[in-house]
């Protein structure tokens, strides 16, 4: 078969088309450069902890080809093909490899050969010891399409069916990487030190593609957001301002327009033979001692929706593909963290391998899994170091604290009785013994999949203030959803397209600007200033937020807790938080904290900076959250 007949007609992941650096003149007339092949990962690095890399090479009838490498420091461990004749898996041993461009020779049955250029890069200095996000950090969650449109030239692109339609709640609105980059000063000034964006990998779907959770190319930033290089540039620009980048990764499913659905590597690559069968969403089935295997399969193997085919991570080549993809993005884009979508829906054994491999490469890294359960026993199961009912070994450092989110909201809305109201917060935190590291949980008032906290709390400013003060001072790593700081809301609807409304000021035509304050209401300006004030504490006393928390059981609608400095840190800094859910002033005896104040005669009230002596009762306002600072 001639080379021209071997050219791929399916849409290929554009990033993977390699540029051969070896001169064609050194080959015989039957040898060609690999312009008709795609390979993933598109490159790798020398000096990784795991010394092997498995290449997925895609090309017409490549499965039966022979592969060779003519260098001394790289060897081929194994080649493997599956059901499709168009995929070949090649495992390389890089134990002794130096940075170089490999010439991988692929010999076909028709005696033609192709040479694939593959780069082994040098790692950035200190890459393996990179520091992941920590409790002293504050995360800003962005829906990229809805935050800011910094480059209008990529709003609608040829070859992508889902075009710009800002008038449609489920359409693409044009936000992009350039828009985020242009507003890094705003985020840094507010006090955020990490950015988590909803996924920005290619979603070449016909419609409703803006959210990013229907991946069609695991190695390509969606060009309507920007390029891979622009993503790297964002990471570097953010780092210059003390901000890390957390990537949202989807391991459980792909988009139905992914190449794998047109040419599946193996018949068991997708659950249910590639046909839609819905998940039960019964995550309890994984833990139920009285349950049956079919209920586990109904949860773990089912699809979310027909346009999100469910991946079978039990397949070794697919599992390795996803593991290597995560490591590639960490190394390529200098990530400081990963957020994993629908964590528990993937295969349990795979999740243990996936997290272990990443943490093996980056021991100080951080990964947070989304386990949307309000039962802390189920949430805690996935975190590394948690006590368990079985011998499951998890290397997942962090979990989203959904139990705390729902109980804070309920506590602020419920009547105060002996077992409702603020006691719900106390009881939730009293279950921290279930977690391997409760201080590393990600806590949040709201996120991209639920109503805005201002709407959850019936647009009550006082309750919003109590919620935000709590989540920005309690143990854990706080995450704030974009616009929450300016009281964005979704009255009367739970539609995600409305919840993810455009941030005002992100588009040139906007008359209200959340970045500059122009046109914002006085309430929105007050809320923004309050969030900034609370976040300032993390910058001035990080040792407190990396430290421990002690709390008192609620009494008569008043709940108090203290944040103490990290052990081993020579610091007198600490903060005291008082939540008063009563409708009247409360006289509060600060001397109850004498054990923690270490001889301090006064404290500073955060909201007005007033110094207050602790030798007499302190008055706290009704329906308030008051922070007292010792510094």
N, C-alpha and C positions, 0 to 999 in steps of 0.2 A: 504494500500500500504506500503510495507517495505521501510525502509530508503534507501536501495541500489537501489530501483526502483525510488526513488525520486531525485537521484543525477542529477544535471544539466549537460546537454550535450553541451549546447552552450558555446562559449568562454566567460568566466566571466572576469570582471575587477579584475585583480589579487590583487590589494591593498585591496579590500573589504572583502576578505576571513578572517574572524575574528579568533583570537586565544582565545578559551574559557579558562578563568583562574579559573573557578569553577571546583572542582574535580568531575569527573563523578560518583564516588561512592555514592554521596549523592542523586542520582536520581534513580527512579525505572527502571526496565528492559526495559520499553517502552519509556524511555526518552533518547535522544541522544544530543550530543553537536552539535553546528551549523556549522559544516564543509561544509555543502552543501548550505549555504545561503550567499548572499552578501548584504551589507547594505551601503547606502550612506546618509549623510556623514559618513565616517568611524569612527568618534568620534565627540564629541562636547565639549564645555567648560561651566563651571559654571560661573555665574556672567556676562553674556552677557546682553546688553541693552534689546534685545528682548528675552523674557524668554521661548520661545517655539522653538522646532526644529522638523521638519517633516522628519522622516526616510523613505527612499524608500528601502524596503526589497524585494529582488528578490530570488525566489526559486520555485521549481516545485510545482504547485497547492497550493501556499500559500495564494491566495486571499481570500479563504473561511475560513482561520484559525482564531482562537481566540487568543488574545494577552493579557498578564497580566504582571504586575510588582509588586513585593512584598516588596516595600520600602515605607517609610512614606513621604520622601521629593521629590519624583518624581511621577507624575501621568500621566495617558494616557488621553489626551483630546479627541482624535478621531481616529478611524481607517477607512480607505477608500480603496476600490478597484475599478479599472476601467475595461476596456474591457478584458485585458489579465488576465488569471487565475494565472499568475506567479509573479504578483506584489502586494504588500500590502503597503499602506502608513499609518504610525503610527505617530501621533503627540504627543510629550511629553511636559509636563509643567515642567520647571526647575526653577521656581521662587525661591523655597527654596532649590534647590539642592546643595549639597556639592560635591567636587571632589570624584569620586568613580567609581567602576565597577558595572554596572547594569546587573542583570540576567533577561533577557526578555524571558518569557516563551511563546512559540508558540504551541498552541494545534490544531492538525489537526482533520478532521472529522473521521479519522480511529482510533481515540483514542491514537495515538502516539503524543509525545510532543518533542519539540526541545528547547534547551536553548541557547539563543544568548547572548554572553558577549558583552556589549557596554560600552565604557569608557567615562565618563564625566571628563575632565581634569581641572586642575587649570590654569588660565591664567597667562601669564608672567606679571611681574610688569610693569605698565605703558603702557600696550598694547592698551588700549582704547584711550590714549592720544598721540599715535604715531604721529610723524610729517611726513606728505607727502612731496613729492618733491615741491620745491619753485622756484620763479624766479631767486634766486641767484645760483641755481643749473645748471649743464650742463649735458645733457643726451647723452649717447653713445648707438646707436641702433646697435644690433648685429643680424646677421643671424647665429644661433649657429652652424649649419651644415657646415658653410663656414668660420668660424673664426679661430678655432684652434683645432686640434685633440690631446687631452691630454691622451686618453685611447683607444688604438687600439683594445683592447679585445672586445669592444662593437660595432665595426663597422658593422658587420653583425651578426644577431642573429637568431637562430632557431625559427620558428613560425612567422617570419616577412618576407614577400615576397620581400620587397624592400631592396635589399642588397647594399653593398658598390660598387660604380661605379664612381670613381672620374673623369674618362674621359668623362662622360656624363653630360652635362650642367644641366639636370633636375634630375640627380641622387643624391643619398646620397654620401657625400664626407667625412664624418667621424668626423666632428667637434662636440664637446660635452661640457658638463658642466666642465669636468676636464680641457679642453683647456682654457675656460674662466677663471677659477680659477687660472690657472698657469700664467695668464697675467694680473692679477689685479694690479700689480705694474706698468705696462705700462700705464694702464688707469688712475691710481691715479697720476702718474707723469705727464701725459698729462694735468691733471686738471679736468677730468670728475668726477662727484659726484653721478651720477645715471647710471644704466644700464637698458635699455629696450631690452629684447630679443624677437625676433619673437617666437610664441608659442612653448613650449617644452612638451606639453601634448601628450599622445600617439596618433600617426597617423598610425594605422595598415592598411594602404592602399597598394594595389598591386604595385603602382608606384607613382612617383612624390609626395612623402610623406615628403620630407626634409623640406618644408616650414612651416609645422606645423598647417595649417589652416583647416585641415580636422580631427577634434577631434574624436577619437574613445573611449576615456576614460577620463572623466573630472577630475578624481582624481589620475591619474597615469602619472608621467613623462615618456616619451617614453624611454624605456631602452637603445636605441641606443644613447641617450643623457646622460643617467645615471639613478640614482635612486632618489626617493623622498628625501631620506636622503642626497644625494649629493647636491640636490637643496637647502635644508636647510643649509647644510655646506657652499655652495657658498654664501648664504645670510649672514651668520655669518662672513665669511672671508671678504666679501666685506664691511660689517659694520665696521670691525676693521680698514679698510683703508678709512673710511669716505664715502663709496659708498653705495647707496640704490639700491634695486632691484624693478623694475617695471615689472609686469607680463602682457603679452599680452593675453587678454581674448576674446573668440569668442562666442557671445551670439546668433548670427543670424542663424548659421547652424552647422551641424555635418559632419563627414565623412560617406560615404555610407556603410562602414564596421562596423559602430557602432552597438552594441547589439540591440539598439532600432529599427534598420531596419530589424532585424531578428525576434524580439519579441517586437512589439510596445505596450507600456503600454496602450495606448488609440487610437482609430481610428483617432482622431483629434490631435494627438501629433505632426505630421508632416503636413505641408501645402500640399494641393492638394492630400490628402489621400495617401501620400507617393510616389506619381508619379511626375516625373520631369515636371515642367512648369516654364520657365525662367522668371526672373525678368525683368522689363522694364528699371530699373536703373533711372527712372524719379523721383528723390528725390523732385523735385519741386512740384509734385502732392500733397505732404503732406501739402503744404502751399498755394496752388493756390486757391484764392477766387472764381475763375470761373470754378474750376475743378469739376469732378464727382467722385463718390465713387469707380467706377470700376478702374479708373486710380490709385487710392491710393492702392487698393488691388493688382493691377498688379505690383506695385513697392514693396510693403511690404511683400507680400505673395509668390512672385516668388523665384525660386532657382537661385543661381549663375551659377552652372554647374550641370550636372547629378550626379556627385560624391559628391555634397554638399547639402544634403537634408535640406530644410528650416524649422526651428523650429517654432512652433505655441506658442508664449509666452502668448497668451491669455488664455491658459490652466493653471489653478491655480496651479496644482501640478508641471508642468514643470517650471512655473515662479518661484515658491518657490525653486525648485531644483537649478536653476541657481543662484538665490540670495544667497542661503546657500553655494553653491560652491565657490562663490567669497569671502564671509566672511571667509570660511574655509581656503582658501589659504592665505589670509592676515594674519590670526591668526597663522596658521601652519608654514608659511615660513617667517614671519616678513617682509612683503612687505612694501615698502614706496610709492607704487603707482600702478595703473592699467591703461593700455591702452586698449581701447575697439575697436575691429575691426568692420568695417562697421556699425557704431553706429546707424544711422537713419533707417537702414533696419529692425530693430526689432520693435516690437509693441510699440507705443508711451506711452501708459499707463504703460506698463511693465517697460520701461526705467525709468519713473518717480519713480516707486516703487523700482526698483533695485538700483538706485543711492541713493534714500532716505534711504533705509535700511542700505546701507554701510556707508553713512555719519552719520547716527544715531549711529552706533557702533563706528565710528572713526571720530569725528568732525574735526580733523586737517589733515585728509587724503587728497589725491589728485587723481583724476581720469581724464583722457583725452580721449575724444571720437573722433574717426575718422569720420568726415563728409567731404567727398571729394567734396566740392562745392567751386567754386571760387566766389560765390556771398556772401559777408559778412553778408547780412541780413539772409540768410539761415543758415550759419555757426553759427551766434550769437544766433539764436533761441534756440539752445540746451543748451547754457551755463546758469548756475544759475544766477539769478539777471538781465538778459537781458530784456529790454522792449519788449513786444510781442503784436501781434494783437489779441491774445486770452488769456484765463485764464490758459494755460498750466503751470504746476509747475514742473520745472526741478531742480534737486539737483546736476547736473553735474558741477564740478568746472572748467574744462578746455576743450578746443576744439583744434584740430590741425588747424593751421592757413594756410589753403591752399590758400585763396585769396592773402595773402602776398607773399607766395612762388612764385606763378605764376607771380605776378606783379613785383617782384624784377628781376626775370629772363627776363621778357619782357623789363623792364626798361634798363637793362644793354646791351641788344641786339639792342634796337630800336634807331633810329636817335633822337637826341635832338631837339625837337620843343616845341612850347608853350603848347602842350597837349600830348606829347609822351616823353619817356625817364624817367628821374628821377622823373618827376612829377607824374608818375604812382605810385611810392612808397609813395610819399606825399599824394596823393589822397586816397590810401588804408588806411594809418594810420589816415587820417582825418575822417574815418568812424568808429573809435574806440568807438564812442558814442553808437554804436549798441550793444556793449558787456557789460555784467554784470561786467566783470573784464578783460580788455584787457591785463593787466600786467601778467595774469596767463595763457595766451594762449601759446601753444607749437609752436615755430617757427623753421623752418628748411630749409636748402638749397636743400635737396633731401631726399629721403627715399627708402625703399626696393621695392617700386612699381613704381618707375619712374627712368628715366635716371639719371646717376650721374651728379652732378652739373657741373663738369669739362667738360663733354660731352655736356650738355645743352648749355654751354657758348663757344662751339666750341674750346675747349682746349686752351682757352686764359687765361694765368696766371694772367694778370692784372685784368680781369673781375672776375676770381675765387676769387682773393684777395678781391675785392670790395664786392662780395657776402658774403664771409665768415666773413669778418670784420663786415659787416652789421648785419648778423644773430647772431653773438656772442656778439653784443653790443646793439641791439635794445631791446625795451620792450618785455617781454615774457620770456619763458623758452626755451633755445636753445637745439635742438637735432641734433647731427651729426651722420650720417650713417657710419658704420665702413669702413675704407679705404678712405673716403673722405679726411681725413687729409694727405693722401699720393698721392693724385691726381688719385685715381682709376677711370677708365673710361669704357665706353661701346660703342666704335666707330662703327657706322654703323648698330646698332641693338638696339631694345628695349626689347629683350628677357630677361625675369626676371632671367633666369638661368645664363646669362652673366652679368647682372647688379649685381647679388649676387655672383660674382667671389670670389674664396678663397683669404683670406687675406695672403699675402706673409709672410712666416716664421711660419705659423701655423702648418705646416707638416714637419716632420723630413727631408724629401727629398728636401725641398725647398732650392734653392740657393740664393734667395733674402729674406731678413728678415725685415719686417716693424717694428718689435718690437725693434730690435737692430740697424737698419739702414744699416746693411750689404747688399750691392748690390743695394740699392736704388739710383735712379738718383739724381743729385744735385737739380733738380726742386722738386722732392718728399721730399727731406730732408728740403728744404726751406719751403715748404708748411706745413710740420709737425711742424717745429719750429714756424711758424707763428700762427698756431692753438694753440699751447702750450702757446705762448706769450699772445694771446688774452684771453685764459681761465685763465691765472694767475691773471687777474684783478678781477675775481669773488672770488678768494680766499683772495685777499688782501683788497678788498673793497666790501663785500657782501651787505652792506647797500645801495650802489649805484644801484645795480641790483634789489634789492627789492623796490627801490624808483621809482620816476616818470621820464618821458621823455618829453622834449620839443623840437620842431623842427621848422625850418624856411622853408618857401616855396622855392623850387629850383629857382635859378637865374643863367642864362647863363651856364647851365650844372654843377652847384655846389649845393649840398644838404648838410645841416648841421643839427646836433641835439646834445642835451646835455642830459646826464644822471645825475640826482640829487639824493642825499641820501634820504632814507626813512624818512618820517616825524617822528619827535620825536627822531631821532638819532643825537646825537651831533657829527657831522662829517663835515669836510671841503672838503672831497673827492668828486670829480665829474669827469666826462670824457666828452670830446668834440670830435665829429667825423665829419670829412669833407670828403665827396665823391666828387671827381673831375673827371668828365667824359670827359673833354676836352683833346685834343691832345697836349696841351702845358701847361707849368707851369701857375699857377694862384696865384697872390698876394692876400692874404686873410687877412682882417682886423680883428684881434682877439678881438679888443675892442668892437665889436658888442656884445660880451658875458659879458661885464663888469657887467651887472646886476646879473649874475650868479657866477662870480668869487670872489665876496665879498672881494675886495681889493687885490687879488693876483696879484703880479707883473710879474709872469712868469708861464709857463706851461712846462711839460716834454713830449717830443715826444716819443711815446711808442716804435717805431721800432728801434730807435738807442739810446734812453735814453738822448738825448740832451735837455738841459734846454734852453727855448726860451722866451725872454721878449715879453710882449704883447703890448708894447707901440709903436710898428711899425708893418707894414704888414708882414705876414708870407707867405712864398712861399710853395705851395703844388704842388707835382709832377703831371704830366699828367696821366690820367687813374689810379687814386690811391684812396686808402681809408686810411686816416691818423687819428690816434687816439692821442689826447692830454690829458694828465692826470694831474689833480690837486690833489696832495696828501701831 
